[in-house]
Amino acid sequence: MELCFVEKLKGQPLWVLVLFGLGSVSLLKFVLVVLNWVYVNFLRPGKDLKKYGSWALVTGSTDGIGKGFAFQLARKGLNLVLVGRNPDKVKDVSDAIQSKYGKVQIKTVVVDFSGDIDEGVKRIKEIIGGLDVGVLINNVGVSYPYARFFHEVDEELSKNLIKVNVEGTTKVTQAVLHGMLQRKKGAIVNIGSGAAIVIPSDPLYAVYAATKAYIDQFSRSLYVEYKKNGIDVQCQVPLYVATKMASIKRSSFFVPSSDGYARTALRWIGHEPRCTPYWPHSLLWGILSLLPDFLIDEGRLRFSLAIRKRGQLKDARKKE
């Protein structure tokens, strides 16, 4: 059969042979991509995070993905520096982790990233002085209360989006990086968003999406800068996760809980500079990549307009 097939090819015009060759290469490439996807999502083991250091620092640790990371890192035996703006919530999370993982040491830092960031970073530096902080999870972030056009974004919201998402992540990274450089090891994980990477645009969330695009480029550049120093920098790009910020209460197959996301995300630390750890999210990303941009733009706009309408109705009811 194979010989007959080869003989038939020999008698074909050159353009047929070229097309056959290109098709074979494309098929091989597709098979390799699928096999690699299966390996990294289901077979590849996670790294031993303790090799980076015995302490991990998590910003935005009182809710959502940050809280999920804090519990999962404690489960792995890492000591924690928990950073949050609400002292009661930080204490509650600390107590909950301590009761479940009694051997884990925990230090807390109260920082409001929408306030005096420099003072907050100063307190972080004081706490981590002398600690071998090997893992940094930059999770702190804010979004819109609900979708709105750019001209409807007030000055305070715009300022907080840039201050918390961009300035906060940048300054905390710089504060922790110095110790990692001295020890020549470390892992920095910055939480990005599919709003900036997976979809071509995020209408009615323009400033938020732009801040997350900064996080992606910032992470990639640091990955290249410090790879030779033993420091792994990564931008994780989740789609929707059931958190307060996303206004999603229930998890589902395509929308994991914050704990479910963090459990999966831990296995990816130290590998690719950009990743989407929750595998159903990567499936959605693959499907979206097959669609033309104008279709995604139109669908996303309609989706955001519906969120805006619900948000406006909710605001109107509050005023009544």
C-alpha positions, -999 to 999 in steps of 0.1 A, spaced: 0 0 0 27 24 10 48 16 -21 18 21 -44 11 55 -28 48 65 -33 47 54 -69 15 74 -75 32 105 -60 62 101 -84 39 106 -113 23 138 -100 31 174 -111 55 194 -89 27 216 -75 9 185 -62 40 173 -45 46 207 -29 10 208 -16 13 173 -3 45 183 15 30 214 30 0 195 42 21 168 58 42 195 76 10 212 88 -5 179 100 27 170 119 29 205 135 -8 202 146 -1 167 161 29 180 180 10 210 193 -18 187 206 7 163 222 25 192 239 -8 206 252 -17 172 267 17 169 283 19 203 299 -17 202 311 -19 167 324 15 150 326 42 175 334 50 177 371 51 210 389 84 223 403 94 220 439 87 256 450 107 253 482 138 253 460 132 289 453 130 297 490 110 289 521 88 320 520 61 332 496 46 366 494 10 371 481 -6 404 474 -44 407 473 -44 376 496 -78 381 513 -101 373 484 -103 354 452 -73 341 434 -48 355 459 -66 338 488 -66 306 468 -28 309 462 -22 315 499 -39 283 509 -23 262 481 12 275 489 7 267 526 -4 232 516 30 229 499 47 239 531 58 274 523 58 301 549 37 331 539 38 369 539 1 379 533 -5 414 520 -40 429 520 -57 462 527 -83 451 553 -66 442 586 -95 421 597 -96 401 565 -59 396 565 -61 382 601 -90 360 592 -72 344 563 -40 341 584 -59 323 612 -77 300 588 -45 289 571 -28 286 605 -56 263 618 -53 241 588 -15 241 583 -2 246 618 35 244 609 34 272 584 48 306 596 27 336 586 35 373 586 10 399 576 13 434 560 -16 458 557 -13 478 525 -39 498 506 -25 500 471 -50 527 462 -34 548 489 2 556 498 20 528 479 55 539 488 47 537 525 31 503 520 61 490 500 83 503 528 64 481 553 67 451 530 105 456 528 107 458 566 88 425 570 107 406 543 141 418 555 161 386 563 135 363 548 143 341 518 112 350 498 114 327 469 79 330 454 61 363 447 24 362 436 14 396 424 -24 392 425 -36 426 438 -58 443 412 -90 462 407 -115 463 378 -146 483 369 -177 479 392 -194 471 359 -188 478 322 -188 514 310 -177 535 281 -143 552 285 -159 587 288 -180 573 317 -149 563 337 -145 588 365 -111 602 375 -109 582 408 -116 549 391 -91 555 363 -65 566 389 -71 535 410 -69 511 380 -35 524 370 -22 528 406 -32 494 419 -28 472 388 3 489 373 22 508 400 14 484 428 27 453 409 57 472 396 69 484 430 63 452 449 82 433 423 111 456 426 111 454 464 112 416 464 135 412 434 166 425 452 166 396 476 161 371 448 191 385 430 213 381 460 202 345 464 202 339 427 168 322 427 132 331 428 98 329 410 76 358 402 40 353 391 20 382 379 -17 377 374 -27 390 340 -61 387 322 -76 372 291 -91 407 286 -57 418 275 -43 388 257 -69 362 247 -94 385 231 -84 412 205 -103 439 225 -122 444 257 -148 472 250 -162 490 280 -133 478 301 -106 497 281 -85 510 310 -86 476 329 -75 457 298 -47 482 291 -33 478 327 -33 440 322 -15 444 289 12 463 308 15 433 332 20 409 303 47 430 286 63 438 320 65 401 329 79 390 295 106 416 296 116 406 332 116 370 322 143 377 296 162 401 318 165 377 348 164 342 335 201 339 337 200 350 373 179 319 383 147 340 385 116 327 367 91 354 358 57 344 345 24 361 336 -6 339 342 -36 346 319 -68 333 333 -102 338 317 -132 340 341 -127 327 377 -155 327 403 -144 357 423 -160 389 437 -141 410 412 -156 390 384 -190 392 400 -193 354 396 -205 334 426 -207 299 413 -180 279 396 -185 257 366 -165 237 340 -152 268 323 -152 290 354 -132 275 382 -133 285 418 -104 306 430 -90 276 450 -94 253 419 -76 278 397 -48 283 423 -43 245 427 -38 241 389 -17 273 386 9 262 411 20 234 387 29 260 361 51 282 382 87 283 368 78 271 333 65 293 304 68 331 306 31 333 298 5 306 304 -32 298 309 -30 272 337 -67 261 338 -70 238 307 -106 245 298 -95 282 295 -68 272 270 -95 253 250 -116 285 248 -85 304 238 -79 279 210 -114 282 197 -113 320 199 -81 321 179 -99 305 150 -125 333 148 -120 366 130 -114 396 152 -145 415 141 -168 386 153 -151 385 187 -152 423 190 -189 424 182 -197 396 206 -177 411 234 -193 445 228 -228 430 231 -218 411 262 -203 442 279 -233 464 269 -256 439 287 -234 441 318 -235 479 316 -273 479 314 -276 456 345 -252 477 364 -270 509 356 -303 494 367 -288 483 400 -274 518 406 -308 533 398 -325 510 423 -300 521 450 -309 557 445 -347 551 449 
